Structure formats: structure tokens, C-alpha cells
Amino acid sequence: MKRIRFWGVYLIGLTIIVLMIWDLLFSGHGYFVYHGEKQKLEKLSQEIEQLQAEKEVLKSQILRLREDPKTLEEVIHRELGYVYPDEYMLIMPGSGQESPVPQQQQQLEEEVKNHE
């Protein structure tokens, strides 16, 4: 009888230990979930660092545009397609760049006719 009781207690104890290990590894708060969340956290931390660096670059560009008229003029010239009075803009078909706004295009055509 003592032997049966011993093995019964032993099996119950072993079952409890196995269930605890199972819960530790595979439950919703177990090791594998923790490991996956840790990897997500590292990835998000790297993304935050990258976005903060990009934010600093954009902030410095904004400050330059606000404080330096030459930089603003260069961006307007390059990005918006504005030309100086002594310049001509050639629009090549299929060049990959979008043509200027139709109103700007009419002004450019008038300037070209005036200079001819």
C-alpha cells in the first residue's frame, strides 16, 4: 500500500512539474512569446532610431530653408521647375520628368516667343 501511495504521489508531482514546464514554455506569457516580443521590440527600437535620424535631417533642412534664401531659391528652382529670367527650360518628351503646370508652360512659351 505504501508503495502504491509513493508512486501515486510521484506521478502527481511529475505531472505537476511537466505542466509547469509546459506553461513556462508554451503559454501566452511563456518563453517563446517573450522571445518573439523581444525581437519585435528590438526591431521597433531600430526603426525609432532611424526615424529620429530622418527627423533630424528634415529639421536641419527646414532650418536651412527658413534661414538661407539661397537654399530656398535652389530648391524652388530644382524641385518646382522655376527658371530665372535669363534661362530657358527645355522640355524633352519622354525625359521622365513631369512637365510644369500648364500655366507655367504657357508663360515659358510666351517668353520663348518674346526672345525669338
C-alpha positions in Angstrom: 0.0 0.0 0.0 2.8 2.4 0.8 4.4 1.6 -2.5 1.2 2.5 -4.4 0.9 5.7 -2.5 4.5 6.5 -3.2 4.1 6.0 -6.9 0.8 7.9 -6.9 2.4 11.0 -5.2 5.5 10.6 -7.5 3.3 10.6 -10.7 1.2 13.6 -9.4 4.4 15.5 -8.6 5.9 14.6 -12.0 2.6 15.7 -13.8 2.6 19.0 -12.0 6.3 19.6 -12.9 5.6 18.8 -16.6 2.6 21.1 -16.6 4.6 23.9 -15.1 7.4 23.5 -17.7 4.8 23.3 -20.5 3.2 26.5 -19.1 6.6 28.2 -18.8 7.5 27.5 -22.4 4.2 27.5 -24.5 1.6 29.6 -22.7 0.6 33.1 -23.7 3.2 34.6 -21.3 5.9 31.9 -21.8 9.4 31.9 -23.1 8.6 31.7 -26.8 6.1 34.6 -26.6 8.7 36.6 -24.6 11.4 35.9 -27.2 9.1 36.9 -30.1 8.1 40.1 -28.3 11.8 40.9 -27.5 12.6 40.6 -31.2 9.7 42.9 -32.1 10.9 45.4 -29.5 14.4 45.4 -30.9 13.1 45.9 -34.5 10.9 48.8 -33.4 13.7 50.4 -31.4 15.9 50.3 -34.6 13.0 51.8 -36.6 12.6 54.6 -34.0 16.3 55.4 -34.2 16.1 55.5 -38.0 13.0 57.7 -37.9 14.7 60.1 -35.4 17.7 60.4 -37.6 15.5 61.1 -40.6 13.6 63.7 -38.4 16.9 65.4 -37.6 17.9 65.6 -41.2 14.5 67.1 -42.1 14.7 69.5 -39.2 18.0 70.8 -40.4 16.7 71.1 -44.0 13.7 73.1 -42.7 16.1 75.4 -40.7 18.2 75.9 -43.8 15.2 76.8 -45.9 13.9 79.3 -43.3 17.3 81.0 -42.7 19.1 80.8 -46.1 17.4 82.4 -49.1 19.9 80.9 -51.5 18.9 77.4 -50.3 15.2 78.2 -50.7 15.9 79.6 -54.2 17.8 76.5 -55.2 15.0 74.2 -54.0 12.4 76.2 -55.8 14.5 76.2 -59.0 15.2 72.5 -58.8 12.0 71.0 -57.4 9.3 73.3 -58.8 10.9 73.9 -62.2 11.0 77.7 -61.9 13.5 79.4 -64.2 15.4 82.6 -64.0 14.5 85.4 -66.4 17.7 84.8 -68.4 17.2 81.0 -68.6 15.2 78.7 -70.9 13.6 75.5 -69.9 13.6 72.7 -72.5 11.0 70.1 -72.0 12.0 66.9 -73.7 9.3 64.3 -74.4 9.8 61.0 -72.6 12.5 62.5 -70.4 10.9 61.0 -67.3 10.2 64.4 -65.7 6.8 65.8 -65.4 6.0 68.9 -67.3 5.4 72.1 -65.5 1.9 73.2 -64.5 0.1 74.3 -67.7 0.1 77.9 -66.6 3.8 77.9 -66.2 4.2 76.2 -69.5 2.2 79.0 -71.3 4.4 81.6 -69.6 7.5 79.7 -70.8 6.2 79.5 -74.3 5.4 83.3 -74.3 8.9 84.0 -73.0 10.5 81.9 -75.8 8.4 83.7 -78.4 9.4 87.1 -77.0 13.1 86.2 -77.1 13.0 85.0 -80.7 
